[in-house]
């Protein structure tokens, strides 16, 4: 097993280095949205024009704007009103994250299934991140926390692209899982760096699973850490067996490591709303 893993690891890293395995690029609508976000002279109308060309993204942003989490009294069906309610920065970050869903597709049924599972988990984690940020990290932004949740597993994409072209790896689930576990964090950082995401988001793929990480103040990786563990709680994934008392992110966020505690249960309804908002 180690020999197989090492061979595949070297092949993937070499392929990326030689551009034989190209890192994924953001969907066009996400690129345009990010260009607007970085333009100090951009207006809501310019954002409306870009997002309005994508009916699916438009509908999802209207759903976000109508989420009970925003505590708005009036239901809206108009994209412009939705963008006005969300604001420029919030819209840009959420739109960028949601637009990435189209990247999690493949021609192979087996790879497509894996990608869908990764995206669904990422959306669940992102919803929990949104709520945790608003209640436990007011120095951070909920839209950025949501984006961090959506991109935390982005490094899996090129690995599964590679597997789709190498049937022997695709049929060896144990090795494939190990490759994803070991390589996707660093690859994820590299992808987000290539996409010119903020430094604090770029670090999330590699840092959210470093449970002993020692920093002075909670960051987006901390929020993803707790959200991911919350999403696996009670399941069969190895992360459900982690000793939460050794995860320093809980302390930085002022949370009880016992996620069955009343405090987490009090947030469960909001978390469900947030996850539904992103579906």
Secondary structure, DSSP 4 states (H G I P E B T S, - for coil): -HHHHHHHHHHHHHHHHTTSSPPP---HHHHHHHHHHT-TT--HHHHHHHHTT-HHHHHHHHHHHT-GGG--SS----HHHHHHHH-HHHHHHHHHHHHGGGGS--SSHHHHHHHHHHHHHHHHHHHHHHHHHHHH-TTS-HHHHHHHHHHTTTTHHHHHHHHHT-HHHHT-HHHHHHHHHHHHHHHHHHHHHHTT--HHHHTHHHHTT-TT---SS--HHHHHHHHHHHHHTTSSSGGGG--GGG-HHHHHTT--S-TTSHHHHHHHHHHHHHHHHH-
